[in-house]
C-alpha cells in the first residue's frame, strides 16, 4: 500500500498525464483519492494539473473540511462532487474530473456515449450517460450526478466535462482515458457516415465476457436498473436477460468468448 506522500506523487503524475493529453486546459479539472473513510487527498484550486508538486496537494475530511493544506493552496470548490461519489459509492477509491475535448463536445451537444461500437468500450467502460447541467461550486452538480452513481462508472457533465471513478487512481484515470478514446472514435465514425453498432446478441456476449473477467465497478452487465432512460447499450429490455443471481441466459460460444477475452485483455494491457 502506498504511503500518503507516494499517493500525493501519484496524483501529480496523473495530473501531468491528463494535462499532457489535452484533457484539461489552464487550471481545469480536479483529482481526489480516498485514504480512509475520513481522510481524502485532493488537488488544489487555481493550479494547473500539469504543474503540481506533492506539497500542493490538500487533505480534507468526508465533509470537505480542510485537514491539511500548505498556504496558499486550498481545495477546489468542486470537491463537493467528489465527496458525493465517495458517499454513494463505498467501492470507489479515487475520482477524476476533466474536460477531455471529444467527450466534452458530446456533453455540450447533449449526446450520451451509449452506442456499442467496439468490444473494449462495451466491456471495460460500459455506458456513459449525461448528468443535467449544474452551476459550478454548488450542490447542483453533485445532485445531478447522484442518480447515475449506482449504475455507471463514468458520467458526462452537461456543458461541462466528464467524471470517472474507480477502485484506485490508476483505474479512475484509465476510465477517463477510455472515455475520451471512445468519444474520439465515435465522433470520427459519425463523420464517416455513422458507426456500425453491435446488435443485441453481440452486446450480451460482451457482457458475459465482462462477468467472467470479474471486473470491478458498476456496469450494465452486472446491474442495470436504468430501463427506459435509453442509457444502456441497446438495452431493449436486455437487462431482463440477467437473473437476480447475476447469471446470464445468453448461451455464448465458449471459443468466441475466449478469443475476444484474449484480445480485450491485450488492449487493456493485462
Buried (B, 14 or more C-beta within 10 A) or exposed (E): EEEBEEBBBBBBEBBBBBBEBEBBBEBBBBBBBBBEEEBBBBBBBEBBBBEBEBEBBBBBEBEBEBEEBEEEBBBBEBBBBBBBBBBBBEEBBBBBBBBBBBBBEBBBEEBBBBBBBBBBBBBBBBBBBBBBBBEEBEEBBBBBBBBBBEBBBBBBBBBBBBBBBBBBBBBBBBBBBBBBBBBBBBBEBEEEEEBEBBEBEBBBBBBBBBBBBEBBBBBBBBEBEBBEBEBBBBBEEBBEBBEEEEEBEBEBEEEEBEEBBEEBBEBBEE
